[in-house]
């Protein structure tokens, strides 16, 4: 089961949470998207807490309004390199497309298999 937007209150600092773009109103998705620097911080926090990342979605930003791009990445649950896959995907996406995007990682509680 992946985290929903309300779960992040217990995971990320308040200032980072406030910079997130909640997707519930626009799309009915109980997730949060972050701009590049912030999503990198969220991924590091999740990795440091031994959480699982199974993928994520990309949103184009028009102002601060998210528009779904239908671009995404995924990994097999428990992949040892899931965080590296996410970081590489997001970094390359930004390099190709610019900064007007936000990324909504799918993070689950649990430990990465070793």
N, CA and C atoms as an extended XYZ file, in Angstrom:
342
Properties=species:S:1:pos:R:3:atomname:S:1:resname:S:1:resid:I:1 pbc="F F F"
N         0.846       -1.181        0.000 N   UNK     1
C         0.000        0.000        0.000 CA  UNK     1
C         0.887        1.237        0.000 C   UNK     1
N         0.637        2.152       -0.911 N   UNK     2
C         1.478        3.345       -1.009 CA  UNK     2
C         0.951        4.438       -0.090 C   UNK     2
N         1.852        5.370        0.198 N   UNK     3
C         1.484        6.505        1.030 CA  UNK     3
C         0.493        7.391        0.293 C   UNK     3
N        -0.387        8.011        1.058 N   UNK     4
C        -1.260        9.038        0.507 CA  UNK     4
C        -0.763       10.379        1.024 C   UNK     4
N        -1.328       11.447        0.497 N   UNK     5
C        -0.841       12.782        0.843 CA  UNK     5
C        -0.774       13.021        2.347 C   UNK     5
N        -1.735       12.551        3.099 N   UNK     6
C        -1.755       12.786        4.539 CA  UNK     6
C        -0.636       12.044        5.272 C   UNK     6
N        -0.160       10.945        4.712 N   UNK     7
C         0.935       10.190        5.334 CA  UNK     7
C         2.244       10.961        5.339 C   UNK     7
N         2.425       11.854        4.386 N   UNK     8
C         3.680       12.587        4.288 CA  UNK     8
C         3.907       13.526        5.470 C   UNK     8
N         2.863       13.857        6.209 N   UNK     9
C         2.995       14.707        7.397 CA  UNK     9
C         3.993       14.088        8.372 C   UNK     9
N         4.029       12.776        8.450 N   UNK    10
C         4.918       12.085        9.381 CA  UNK    10
C         6.274       11.754        8.767 C   UNK    10
N         6.500       12.136        7.519 N   UNK    11
C         7.708       11.727        6.816 CA  UNK    11
C         8.610       12.908        6.472 C   UNK    11
N         8.042       13.969        5.935 N   UNK    12
C         8.853       15.086        5.450 CA  UNK    12
C         8.664       16.321        6.337 C   UNK    12
N         9.677       17.191        6.380 N   UNK    13
C         9.546       18.426        7.155 CA  UNK    13
C         8.396       19.293        6.642 C   UNK    13
N         7.839       20.088        7.518 N   UNK    14
C         6.675       20.913        7.200 CA  UNK    14
C         6.923       21.840        6.011 C   UNK    14
N         8.087       22.474        5.941 N   UNK    15
C         8.339       23.398        4.833 CA  UNK    15
C         8.353       22.674        3.486 C   UNK    15
N         8.882       21.468        3.472 N   UNK    16
C         8.890       20.662        2.251 CA  UNK    16
C         7.465       20.227        1.900 C   UNK    16
N         6.707       19.863        2.886 N   UNK    17
C         5.312       19.483        2.689 CA  UNK    17
C         4.513       20.646        2.090 C   UNK    17
N         4.754       21.841        2.590 N   UNK    18
C         4.026       23.019        2.106 CA  UNK    18
C         4.370       23.373        0.667 C   UNK    18
N         5.569       23.038        0.230 N   UNK    19
C         5.951       23.306       -1.162 CA  UNK    19
C         5.402       22.269       -2.130 C   UNK    19
N         4.900       21.174       -1.618 N   UNK    20
C         4.329       20.131       -2.460 CA  UNK    20
C         3.022       20.566       -3.100 C   UNK    20
N         2.715       19.949       -4.214 N   UNK    21
C         1.491       20.253       -4.955 CA  UNK    21
C         0.547       19.072       -4.766 C   UNK    21
N        -0.505       19.302       -4.019 N   UNK    22
C        -1.463       18.232       -3.735 CA  UNK    22
C        -2.323       17.976       -4.972 C   UNK    22
N        -2.511       16.713       -5.259 N   UNK    23
C        -3.205       16.313       -6.484 CA  UNK    23
C        -4.652       15.899       -6.233 C   UNK    23
N        -5.067       15.945       -5.000 N   UNK    24
C        -6.399       15.452       -4.635 CA  UNK    24
C        -7.510       16.245       -5.297 C   UNK    24
N        -7.452       17.573       -5.213 N   UNK    25
C        -8.532       18.389       -5.763 CA  UNK    25
C        -8.625       18.290       -7.277 C   UNK    25
N        -7.485       18.374       -7.941 N   UNK    26
C        -7.456       18.391       -9.402 CA  UNK    26
C        -7.761       17.026      -10.018 C   UNK    26
N        -7.185       15.973       -9.423 N   UNK    27
C        -7.271       14.649      -10.047 CA  UNK    27
C        -7.887       13.567       -9.170 C   UNK    27
N        -8.178       13.870       -7.931 N   UNK    28
C        -8.697       12.842       -7.032 CA  UNK    28
C        -7.632       11.841       -6.629 C   UNK    28
N        -6.365       12.226       -6.823 N   UNK    29
C        -5.237       11.363       -6.467 CA  UNK    29
C        -4.721       11.812       -5.115 C   UNK    29
N        -4.601       10.893       -4.196 N   UNK    30
C        -4.166       11.223       -2.849 CA  UNK    30
C        -2.639       11.212       -2.780 C   UNK    30
N        -2.033       12.025       -3.624 N   UNK    31
C        -0.583       12.113       -3.701 CA  UNK    31
C        -0.139       13.555       -3.721 C   UNK    31
N         1.181       13.738       -3.647 N   UNK    32
C         1.783       15.066       -3.689 CA  UNK    32
C         2.897       15.033       -4.725 C   UNK    32
N         2.939       16.048       -5.561 N   UNK    33
C         4.022       16.201       -6.533 CA  UNK    33
C         4.926       17.332       -6.056 C   UNK    33
N         6.205       17.178       -6.356 N   UNK    34
C         7.179       18.203       -5.986 CA  UNK    34
C         8.013       18.576       -7.195 C   UNK    34
N         8.476       19.814       -7.199 N   UNK    35
C         9.441       20.249       -8.204 CA  UNK    35
C        10.756       19.496       -7.989 C   UNK    35
N        11.670       19.624       -8.935 N   UNK    36
C        12.886       18.819       -8.971 CA  UNK    36
C        13.652       18.775       -7.646 C   UNK    36
N        14.098       19.906       -7.136 N   UNK    37
C        14.927       19.902       -5.923 CA  UNK    37
C        14.190       19.275       -4.742 C   UNK    37
N        12.911       19.585       -4.625 N   UNK    38
C        12.134       19.057       -3.505 CA  UNK    38
C        11.890       17.559       -3.620 C   UNK    38
N        11.605       17.065       -4.834 N   UNK    39
C        11.372       15.625       -4.969 CA  UNK    39
C        12.657       14.856       -4.683 C   UNK    39
N        13.804       15.438       -5.030 N   UNK    40
C        15.072       14.781       -4.714 CA  UNK    40
C        15.241       14.656       -3.204 C   UNK    40
N        14.843       15.682       -2.482 N   UNK    41
C        14.908       15.634       -1.019 CA  UNK    41
C        13.935       14.596       -0.460 C   UNK    41
N        12.735       14.540       -1.002 N   UNK    42
C        11.749       13.548       -0.569 CA  UNK    42
C        12.286       12.128       -0.802 C   UNK    42
N        12.880       11.892       -1.961 N   UNK    43
C        13.440       10.570       -2.256 CA  UNK    43
C        14.543       10.198       -1.275 C   UNK    43
N        15.401       11.155       -0.949 N   UNK    44
C        16.482       10.886        0.005 CA  UNK    44
C        15.932       10.566        1.386 C   UNK    44
N        14.916       11.302        1.810 N   UNK    45
C        14.297       11.040        3.116 CA  UNK    45
C        13.709        9.634        3.135 C   UNK    45
N        12.981        9.289        2.084 N   UNK    46
C        12.361        7.955        2.013 CA  UNK    46
C        13.433        6.863        2.007 C   UNK    46
N        14.500        7.071        1.245 N   UNK    47
C        15.586        6.082        1.196 CA  UNK    47
C        16.224        5.922        2.579 C   UNK    47
N        16.480        7.039        3.248 N   UNK    48
C        17.101        6.993        4.569 CA  UNK    48
C        16.224        6.296        5.605 C   UNK    48
N        14.920        6.275        5.359 N   UNK    49
C        13.974        5.603        6.262 CA  UNK    49
C        13.645        4.187        5.807 C   UNK    49
N        14.403        3.674        4.846 N   UNK    50
C        14.226        2.313        4.330 CA  UNK    50
C        12.835        2.058        3.761 C   UNK    50
N        12.272        3.070        3.106 N   UNK    51
C        10.975        2.908        2.462 CA  UNK    51
C        11.185        2.410        1.038 C   UNK    51
N        10.137        1.931        0.430 N   UNK    52
C        10.183        1.428       -0.940 CA  UNK    52
C         9.670        2.495       -1.897 C   UNK    52
N        10.291        2.591       -3.045 N   UNK    53
C         9.749        3.416       -4.111 CA  UNK    53
C         9.433        2.481       -5.265 C   UNK    53
N         8.224        2.589       -5.774 N   UNK    54
C         7.795        1.671       -6.826 CA  UNK    54
C         7.543        2.370       -8.154 C   UNK    54
N         7.702        3.697       -8.174 N   UNK    55
C         7.516        4.440       -9.411 CA  UNK    55
C         7.082        5.852       -9.140 C   UNK    55
N         6.502        6.471      -10.155 N   UNK    56
C         6.023        7.832       -9.983 CA  UNK    56
C         5.481        8.396      -11.281 C   UNK    56
N         4.844        9.544      -11.166 N   UNK    57
C         4.206       10.216      -12.293 CA  UNK    57
C         4.776       11.616      -12.457 C   UNK    57
N         4.659       12.138      -13.670 N   UNK    58
C         5.157       13.464      -14.002 CA  UNK    58
C         3.981       14.367      -14.344 C   UNK    58
N         4.042       15.606      -13.849 N   UNK    59
C         3.025       16.617      -14.117 CA  UNK    59
C         3.696       17.869      -14.660 C   UNK    59
N         3.151       18.409      -15.729 N   UNK    60
C         3.607       19.712      -16.227 CA  UNK    60
C         2.919       20.777      -15.395 C   UNK    60
N         3.651       21.828      -15.074 N   UNK    61
C         3.080       22.890      -14.260 CA  UNK    61
C         2.734       24.092      -15.122 C   UNK    61
N         1.509       24.526      -14.990 N   UNK    62
C         1.058       25.762      -15.611 CA  UNK    62
C         0.805       26.703      -14.449 C   UNK    62
N         1.766       27.579      -14.179 N   UNK    63
C         1.758       28.304      -12.916 CA  UNK    63
C         2.090       27.280      -11.851 C   UNK    63
N         1.191       27.075      -10.936 N   UNK    64
C         1.370       26.021       -9.933 CA  UNK    64
C         0.312       24.932      -10.099 C   UNK    64
N        -0.384       24.962      -11.236 N   UNK    65
C        -1.426       23.975      -11.505 CA  UNK    65
C        -0.824       22.770      -12.232 C   UNK    65
N        -1.038       21.568      -11.698 N   UNK    66
C        -0.482       20.377      -12.338 CA  UNK    66
C        -1.344       19.895      -13.510 C   UNK    66
N        -0.675       19.534      -14.590 N   UNK    67
C        -1.341       18.956      -15.757 CA  UNK    67
C        -0.662       17.620      -16.021 C   UNK    67
N        -1.427       16.558      -15.996 N   UNK    68
C        -0.840       15.228      -16.146 CA  UNK    68
C        -0.197       15.083      -17.524 C   UNK    68
N         0.994       14.504      -17.555 N   UNK    69
C         1.710       14.297      -18.815 CA  UNK    69
C         1.561       12.863      -19.320 C   UNK    69
N         1.140       11.977      -18.458 N   UNK    70
C         1.076       10.538      -18.724 CA  UNK    70
C         2.471        9.919      -18.831 C   UNK    70
N         3.493       10.677      -18.434 N   UNK    71
C         4.844       10.133      -18.340 CA  UNK    71
C         5.025        9.586      -16.934 C   UNK    71
N         5.732        8.468      -16.831 N   UNK    72
C         5.913        7.855      -15.523 CA  UNK    72
C         7.109        6.916      -15.541 C   UNK    72
N         7.491        6.478      -14.372 N   UNK    73
C         8.526        5.453      -14.262 CA  UNK    73
C         8.039        4.424      -13.257 C   UNK    73
N         8.584        3.227      -13.334 N   UNK    74
C         8.214        2.204      -12.363 CA  UNK    74
C         9.383        1.247      -12.160 C   UNK    74
N         9.346        0.586      -11.027 N   UNK    75
C        10.334       -0.437      -10.702 CA  UNK    75
C         9.573       -1.614      -10.115 C   UNK    75
N        10.242       -2.724      -10.008 N   UNK    76
C         9.646       -3.857       -9.310 CA  UNK    76
C         9.788       -3.613       -7.820 C   UNK    76
N         8.716       -3.854       -7.083 N   UNK    77
C         8.761       -3.639       -5.643 CA  UNK    77
C         9.932       -4.409       -5.041 C   UNK    77
N        10.729       -3.700       -4.269 N   UNK    78
C        11.867       -4.338       -3.622 CA  UNK    78
C        13.154       -4.275       -4.409 C   UNK    78
N        13.138       -3.682       -5.624 N   UNK    79
C        14.378       -3.544       -6.390 CA  UNK    79
C        15.408       -2.785       -5.564 C   UNK    79
N        16.608       -3.324       -5.498 N   UNK    80
C        17.665       -2.676       -4.736 CA  UNK    80
C        18.024       -1.307       -5.307 C   UNK    80
N        17.839       -1.110       -6.603 N   UNK    81
C        18.237        0.148       -7.229 CA  UNK    81
C        17.048        1.066       -7.529 C   UNK    81
N        15.928        0.887       -6.865 N   UNK    82
C        14.718        1.659       -7.156 CA  UNK    82
C        14.932        3.157       -6.982 C   UNK    82
N        15.678        3.554       -5.961 N   UNK    83
C        15.904        4.984       -5.751 CA  UNK    83
C        16.802        5.553       -6.844 C   UNK    83
N        17.800        4.785       -7.253 N   UNK    84
C        18.667        5.237       -8.332 CA  UNK    84
C        17.886        5.357       -9.641 C   UNK    84
N        16.971        4.425       -9.888 N   UNK    85
C        16.122        4.486      -11.081 CA  UNK    85
C        15.280        5.763      -11.056 C   UNK    85
N        14.684        6.063       -9.915 N   UNK    86
C        13.853        7.266       -9.792 CA  UNK    86
C        14.683        8.525      -10.002 C   UNK    86
N        15.829        8.595       -9.360 N   UNK    87
C        16.683        9.776       -9.477 CA  UNK    87
C        17.156        9.953      -10.914 C   UNK    87
N        17.553        8.872      -11.560 N   UNK    88
C        18.015        8.949      -12.945 CA  UNK    88
C        16.883        9.382      -13.878 C   UNK    88
N        15.696        8.800      -13.699 N   UNK    89
C        14.567        9.150      -14.561 CA  UNK    89
C        14.235       10.635      -14.426 C   UNK    89
N        14.107       11.106      -13.182 N   UNK    90
C        13.725       12.502      -12.937 CA  UNK    90
C        14.800       13.453      -13.450 C   UNK    90
N        16.058       13.127      -13.212 N   UNK    91
C        17.156       13.981      -13.660 CA  UNK    91
C        17.182       14.078      -15.184 C   UNK    91
N        17.037       12.954      -15.864 N   UNK    92
C        17.019       12.968      -17.337 CA  UNK    92
C        15.783       13.687      -17.870 C   UNK    92
N        14.650       13.490      -17.206 N   UNK    93
C        13.415       14.147      -17.650 CA  UNK    93
C        13.586       15.664      -17.589 C   UNK    93
N        14.135       16.124      -16.492 N   UNK    94
C        14.368       17.566      -16.324 CA  UNK    94
C        15.339       18.086      -17.386 C   UNK    94
N        16.412       17.348      -17.652 N   UNK    95
C        17.404       17.773      -18.641 CA  UNK    95
C        16.775       17.894      -20.033 C   UNK    95
N        15.868       16.987      -20.366 N   UNK    96
C        15.219       16.997      -21.684 CA  UNK    96
C        14.095       18.026      -21.788 C   UNK    96
N        13.396       18.262      -20.673 N   UNK    97
C        12.141       19.014      -20.744 CA  UNK    97
C        12.099       20.322      -19.973 C   UNK    97
N        13.070       20.579      -19.114 N   UNK    98
C        13.088       21.833      -18.367 CA  UNK    98
C        12.527       21.713      -16.958 C   UNK    98
N        12.329       22.869      -16.357 N   UNK    99
C        11.973       22.933      -14.930 CA  UNK    99
C        10.485       23.044      -14.630 C   UNK    99
N         9.644       23.159      -15.629 N   UNK   100
C         8.218       23.376      -15.378 CA  UNK   100
C         7.460       22.073      -15.162 C   UNK   100
N         8.041       21.195      -14.350 N   UNK   101
C         7.433       19.900      -14.090 CA  UNK   101
C         7.521       19.571      -12.606 C   UNK   101
N         6.594       18.728      -12.174 N   UNK   102
C         6.606       18.221      -10.805 CA  UNK   102
C         6.476       16.703      -10.887 C   UNK   102
N         7.007       16.039       -9.874 N   UNK   103
C         7.103       14.583       -9.875 CA  UNK   103
C         6.438       14.041       -8.615 C   UNK   103
N         5.595       13.054       -8.807 N   UNK   104
C         4.861       12.443       -7.703 CA  UNK   104
C         5.358       11.013       -7.511 C   UNK   104
N         6.294       10.806       -6.593 N   UNK   105
C         6.792        9.446       -6.378 CA  UNK   105
C         5.757        8.584       -5.667 C   UNK   105
N         5.764        7.304       -5.983 N   UNK   106
C         4.916        6.338       -5.272 CA  UNK   106
C         5.824        5.635       -4.261 C   UNK   106
N         5.614        5.978       -3.012 N   UNK   107
C         6.463        5.480       -1.928 CA  UNK   107
C         5.617        4.626       -0.999 C   UNK   107
N         6.196        3.517       -0.581 N   UNK   108
C         5.498        2.573        0.302 CA  UNK   108
C         6.329        2.333        1.550 C   UNK   108
N         5.681        2.043        2.666 N   UNK   109
C         6.449        1.678        3.857 CA  UNK   109
C         7.109        0.320        3.626 C   UNK   109
N         8.172        0.065        4.321 N   UNK   110
C         8.828       -1.236        4.215 CA  UNK   110
C        10.285       -1.092        3.928 C   UNK   110
N        10.975       -2.191        3.945 N   UNK   111
C        12.405       -2.197        3.726 CA  UNK   111
C        12.708       -2.735        2.342 C   UNK   111
N        13.731       -2.185        1.750 N   UNK   112
C        14.198       -2.658        0.460 CA  UNK   112
C        14.883       -3.998        0.676 C   UNK   112
N        14.576       -4.986       -0.145 N   UNK   113
C        15.237       -6.287       -0.056 CA  UNK   113
C        16.715       -6.124       -0.369 C   UNK   113
N        17.528       -6.835        0.356 N   UNK   114
C        18.977       -6.767        0.111 CA  UNK   114
C        19.478       -8.120       -0.272 C   UNK   114
